[in-house]
């Protein structure tokens, strides 16, 4: 999480989700809960930062002791999370709808 958090801070992307009372504050001045939320929300933007890739490879190596394919597990979790949006926003056949407009 430290690597993800630092990469999100370095990217500056976290600032777009600040609440009005948080504007102008340093990332470190925010609550631990808020910093975690911002890091998790901004993580999708920094997935290919070299330090993040290295941390992910280290995580996968550690998890390989407990599961056969950690990368697939992570990807499956992302897909599952995205499926929630597809279902909740009724995004089925979105390409078909766009093609007919």
C-alpha positions in Angstrom: 0.0 0.0 0.0 2.9 2.4 0.7 4.1 2.0 -2.9 0.6 2.6 -4.3 0.0 5.5 -2.0 3.3 7.2 -3.0 2.6 6.7 -6.7 -0.9 8.2 -6.4 0.5 11.1 -4.5 3.3 11.6 -7.1 0.7 11.5 -9.9 -1.3 14.3 -8.3 -4.5 12.4 -9.3 -5.7 12.3 -5.7 -6.4 16.0 -5.8 -9.4 15.6 -8.1 -11.4 13.7 -5.4 -10.7 16.2 -2.5 -13.7 17.4 -0.6 -14.1 21.2 -0.3 -12.8 21.2 3.3 -9.7 19.2 2.2 -8.6 21.5 -0.6 -5.1 23.0 -0.1 -4.1 20.3 2.4 -1.2 18.0 1.9 -2.0 14.3 1.4 -0.3 13.5 4.7 -2.6 15.9 6.6 -5.7 13.8 5.6 -7.0 11.1 7.8 -5.7 7.6 7.4 -9.1 6.4 6.2 -9.3 9.2 3.6 -5.7 8.6 2.4 -6.5 4.9 1.9 -9.7 5.7 0.0 -7.8 8.2 -2.3 -5.0 5.7 -2.9 -7.4 2.9 -3.8 -9.4 5.2 -6.0 -6.4 6.6 -7.8 -4.5 3.2 -8.1 -6.0 2.5 -11.5 -4.0 5.4 -12.9 -0.6 4.3 -11.7 -0.8 0.6 -12.4 2.2 0.8 -14.8 4.5 3.0 -12.7 7.8 1.0 -12.4 7.7 1.0 -8.6 4.2 -0.3 -8.6 5.1 -3.1 -11.1 7.9 -4.1 -8.8 5.7 -4.1 -5.8 3.1 -6.2 -7.6 5.7 -8.7 -8.7 6.9 -9.0 -5.1 3.3 -9.5 -4.0 2.7 -12.2 -6.6 5.9 -14.0 -5.6 4.8 -14.0 -2.0 1.2 -15.1 -2.9 2.5 -17.9 -5.1 3.3 -19.8 -2.0 -0.4 -19.9 -1.2 -2.1 -19.9 -4.6 -1.2 -21.2 -8.1 -1.6 -18.0 -10.1 -1.8 -14.7 -8.1 -2.0 -12.5 -11.3 -5.1 -14.3 -12.5 -6.6 -14.0 -9.0 -6.1 -10.2 -9.1 -7.5 -9.9 -12.6 -10.5 -12.0 -11.7 -11.2 -9.7 -8.8 -11.0 -6.6 -11.1 -13.4 -8.3 -13.6 -15.8 -9.2 -10.8 -15.7 -5.6 -9.6 -16.4 -4.3 -13.1 -19.2 -6.7 -13.5 -21.0 -5.0 -10.7 -21.0 -1.7 -12.7 -22.2 -3.5 -15.8 -25.1 -5.0 -13.9 -26.0 -2.0 -11.8 -25.9 0.5 -14.7 -27.5 -2.0 -17.2 -24.6 -1.7 -19.5 -25.4 -5.0 -21.3 -25.1 -4.8 -25.1 -23.7 -1.3 -24.8 -21.7 -1.7 -28.1 -24.8 -2.8 -29.9 -26.8 0.2 -28.7 -24.0 2.6 -29.7 -23.7 1.0 -33.2 -27.4 1.7 -33.9 -27.4 5.4 -32.9 
